[in-house]
């Protein structure tokens, strides 16, 4: 069974440019998460989806970050415009439901220069 | 407030020896779940083991076991017979259930290096 797939693996952009990350969760997983992981830290939740609905986006900086999960499957996370402080690893995870363990993708390492 | 505390510095472990990674947590809920994840240099977070707050027995998964001490609010991970492939960051996480926002709170991680 395929795991959570994220792309791209690495992205380098100049500040003020837009960037988008894509996530394909494990088939059949209703819950999808986007996490931010700064260097030397544990992941922090940005947004959680139950099917198509964003049920927890309280940690998402909505002035520059947006996310969508069309048809309750794939998801994209966008930053516009990117700032230097956005340099981090962006992890996508999915789980069967909100109570089961989450499976993570390999992440997208973003560098803003 | 920090919900998960992992304070051990980086650890070097001899191959085939056991290693214990400390994790303490803070919650006022009676129902919660505790997880350990492994993150190798490739970046992927790999689920290792789960312990529910009502589980009376310590969870075990192959070479991984969780030493759950509820009164002390600790959930230490024990890796037996370390292998070179165990070199990674290890994160303890807690899910509080039930509550409005179901999210995993992660600690800062423990670095483990297994040496031959």
Contacts between the chains, C-beta under 8 A, distances in Angstrom:
chain1	res1	chain2	res2	distance
A	3	B	44	8.0
A	33	B	103	7.9
A	40	B	108	7.0
A	40	B	109	7.9
A	41	B	108	5.8
A	41	B	109	7.8
A	42	B	4	7.4
A	42	B	91	5.1
A	42	B	93	7.3
A	42	B	106	3.0
A	42	B	107	5.4
A	42	B	108	5.5
A	42	B	109	5.7
A	43	B	45	7.0
A	43	B	91	7.6
A	43	B	104	7.7
A	43	B	106	5.2
A	44	B	106	7.3
A	45	B	103	4.4
A	45	B	104	7.0
A	48	B	101	7.7
A	48	B	102	7.0
A	48	B	103	6.5
A	55	B	101	7.9
A	56	B	101	4.5
A	56	B	102	7.1
A	56	B	103	6.2
A	58	B	101	6.6
A	89	B	43	6.3
A	91	B	43	8.0
A	91	B	45	6.5
A	93	B	45	7.2
A	98	B	102	4.5
A	99	B	33	7.8
A	99	B	95	7.8
A	99	B	97	6.5
A	99	B	102	7.6
A	101	B	35	6.5
A	101	B	47	4.9
A	101	B	50	5.8
A	102	B	47	7.1
A	102	B	104	6.6
A	103	B	47	6.3
A	104	B	37	7.5
A	104	B	44	5.8
A	104	B	45	3.7
A	104	B	46	7.5
A	104	B	47	7.9
A	105	B	44	6.7
A	106	B	42	6.1
A	106	B	43	5.0
A	106	B	44	4.4
A	107	B	43	4.5
A	107	B	44	7.0
A	109	B	43	7.1
